[in-house]
Amino acid sequence: MLQRIVEGCPNLLYLNLSSTLVTNRTLRELSWNCVNLMYLSLAYCYSLTDEGFQCLTTGKGCHKLIHLNLSGCTQMTVVGFKYISAGCPLLKDIVINDMPTLSDTCILPLVAKCRSLSAVSLLNAPHLSDAVLEAVAATVRLKAFSSNRITDTGWKALCRSSQGLRRLGAAECPRMTDESLKSVATLKNLQYLDISHCNKVCDTGLRYLTEGSSANNLRELNVSHCSRIRDISVMRIAQRLCKLRYLNLSYCEKLTDSALEWLSGSSISSLDVSGCNIQDQVLCACVCSPKLCKHVRDLEHVDVSHCVALSDQAIRALSFYCRGLVTLRMSECPKMTDVAVQYLTFGVQYLQELDVSGCVLLTDCTPQLLERSCPSLSSIQMTCCSGISRLAALRLQPRVQHWEHSRYDPPWCTYSVELYRSRIVGVV
């Protein structure tokens, strides 16, 4: 089948073969026929060998490749990477994640011949040394880079040699420290930074980041699961990162209600505070504050999932003051009732995505309200909603592109949902 596709589509530009059973014969067909191919993904294709990549050096196709994904292809050796560097000299973006067998000798041929490389992703490659990362930074002009195995020394060398970096991914990097962020803070063109699950990062590192050159252009920041970050870091983020549009603070366990108060008046359009200990009165005060009212038209995406203390009043505040909401995720907020959805359908006109999974107090009224009052809704998730019947949930299915529903008890509920309902309703 693939042979027919490549022979019948001589102008093919994009081809995703990830997680398929393609063999070396496929690479031979591509090298013969796909002379204009620019984007190719072979991620997790375990049947390919170095011999197959040799075809890239002999055929007339694939020489225009600018993006190549080889994630998970652990069977490859340095020989295969040499063939790629010889056959695809115009490569700009290469993704080689989940490669525990990847070594320095595999990367060096790529940077030696693919001098147009500007985006490199090397996540979960534990055997790469700082030396090869320094070689990458010194040889090519990087604009995007991802790795979770670099030390402070490696970050210092990388940031010193790659001042043009715009995107930096270091999620789950156990070696990322405050000293590493001191180096990152010198990147004046940085727009995206992901340091989620970096447990050694604390307030000092965020201070470096907010006071350095990177503060001028940073638009997206992910510090999810950074367990040592406190409210003072959120204050600095709110005060210094004036162009920030996306902020992920989820599961930062040391944050308190005060952290959210500091975000009043920020320019953020996407906020993730899932798993944080936020109270109704604080969220209401934050959203309803005069400072934030100037910017609520920009708040489009909000995630308060697993914020177990929030109730209908929090959604009331979001609905009435953040009328530009497009996405709301409030899964596993056990105090939410149909009243919250009623507030939402009354106040928000452009809602497209809603996740109420695990909200066990919701009933058939919720899908009825959404069907009647949310014409723009395109995605709805109602898993673990035992109070919503299958029949009522199915009425929404034809109206949306993505639909999920189940009536299982949520994982956090260790006793009868009916007993939980009676307790909550009794308290309310």
PyMOL commands that set and color helices and strands:
alter all, ss='L'
color gray80, all
select helices_A, chain A and resi 2-8+24-33+50-58+78-87+104-113+130-139+152-161+178-184+203-211+213-216+231-240+257-262+280-287+290-293+296-298+312-321+338-347+365-373+390-394+397-399+417-427
alter helices_A, ss='H'
color red, helices_A
select strands_A, chain A and resi 14-16+39-41+67-69+93-95+119-121+144-146+167-169+192-194+220-222+246-248+270-272+301-303+327-329+353-355+379-382+402-405
alter strands_A, ss='S'
color yellow, strands_A
deselect
rebuild
show_as cartoon
